[in-house]
Amino acid sequence: MLDIKSLVLMLLSSSWGVTTVVLVAAVIYRGVLSTREDDQIFIGNGEDHYIQEQRDIIARISRLKGPIIALSLVSGALFLSTLGAWIYQGYSSF
């Protein structure tokens, strides 16, 4: 049976892992979107849909900035908490 220290460590490390996986997925998605973004567009008459498509891609990329920063902060805090719990559990077992 798990004691409370092991349970807390397991919950912290699991939540850190899930948060980090979501963070990595968001960063990969932003990278995929940025490969579809063009630096220059040469548009003639009747090609206004390319402008709107590029604006939509830029809007998606900019909307991801906030969640990526928040996930990074949460992931870092969970990592430090997990590390602290692991060190505490190691010292308390002596």
C-alpha positions as CSV (number, residue, x, y, z in Angstrom):
1,M,0.0,0.0,0.0
2,L,1.2,3.5,-0.8
3,D,1.9,6.0,1.9
4,I,0.9,9.6,1.6
5,K,4.4,10.8,0.5
6,S,4.6,8.3,-2.4
7,L,1.0,9.1,-3.4
8,V,1.8,12.9,-3.5
9,L,5.0,12.2,-5.5
10,M,3.1,10.0,-8.0
11,L,0.4,12.6,-8.4
12,L,2.8,15.5,-8.9
13,S,4.9,13.6,-11.4
14,S,1.9,12.4,-13.3
15,S,0.4,15.9,-13.5
16,W,3.8,17.3,-14.6
17,G,4.0,14.6,-17.3
18,V,0.5,15.4,-18.7
19,T,1.1,19.1,-18.6
20,T,4.5,18.8,-20.4
21,V,2.9,16.5,-23.1
22,V,0.2,19.2,-23.7
23,L,2.9,21.9,-23.8
24,V,5.0,19.9,-26.3
25,A,1.9,19.3,-28.5
26,A,1.1,23.1,-28.5
27,V,4.6,24.0,-29.4
28,I,4.6,21.4,-32.2
29,Y,1.3,22.7,-33.5
30,R,2.6,26.3,-33.5
31,G,5.6,25.0,-35.5
32,V,3.4,23.4,-38.0
33,L,1.4,26.5,-38.4
34,S,4.5,28.7,-38.8
35,T,5.7,26.5,-41.7
36,R,2.4,27.3,-43.5
37,E,3.0,31.0,-42.9
38,D,4.6,32.8,-45.9
39,D,7.0,35.7,-45.5
40,Q,6.0,37.3,-48.7
41,I,2.9,36.9,-50.8
42,F,2.7,38.2,-54.4
43,I,-1.0,38.6,-55.0
44,G,-2.7,39.6,-58.2
45,N,-6.3,40.2,-58.8
46,G,-8.8,37.7,-57.5
47,E,-6.4,36.1,-55.0
48,D,-7.7,37.8,-51.8
49,H,-8.3,34.4,-50.2
50,Y,-4.6,33.9,-49.8
51,I,-4.4,37.1,-47.7
52,Q,-7.3,35.9,-45.5
53,E,-5.7,32.5,-45.1
54,Q,-2.4,34.0,-44.0
55,R,-4.2,36.3,-41.5
56,D,-6.0,33.3,-40.1
57,I,-2.7,31.5,-39.6
58,I,-1.1,34.5,-38.0
59,A,-4.1,34.8,-35.6
60,R,-3.8,31.2,-34.6
61,I,-0.1,31.5,-33.9
62,S,-0.6,34.6,-31.8
63,R,-3.5,33.0,-29.9
64,L,-1.2,30.1,-28.9
65,K,1.3,32.4,-27.2
66,G,-0.7,32.8,-23.9
67,P,-1.5,29.1,-23.4
68,I,2.1,28.2,-24.2
69,I,3.4,30.6,-21.6
70,A,0.9,29.4,-19.0
71,L,1.7,25.8,-19.7
72,S,5.4,26.5,-19.4
73,L,4.9,28.1,-16.0
74,V,2.7,25.4,-14.7
75,S,5.1,22.7,-16.0
76,G,8.0,24.4,-14.4
77,A,6.2,24.8,-11.1
78,L,5.1,21.1,-11.1
79,F,8.6,20.0,-12.0
80,L,10.1,21.9,-9.1
81,S,7.3,20.7,-6.7
82,T,8.0,17.1,-7.9
83,L,11.7,17.5,-7.3
84,G,11.1,19.0,-3.9
85,A,8.8,16.1,-2.9
86,W,11.3,13.6,-4.2
87,I,14.1,15.2,-2.2
88,Y,11.9,15.4,0.9
89,Q,10.9,11.8,0.6
90,G,14.5,10.8,0.2
91,Y,15.6,12.7,3.3
92,S,12.7,11.5,5.4
93,S,13.5,7.9,4.7
94,F,16.9,8.0,6.5
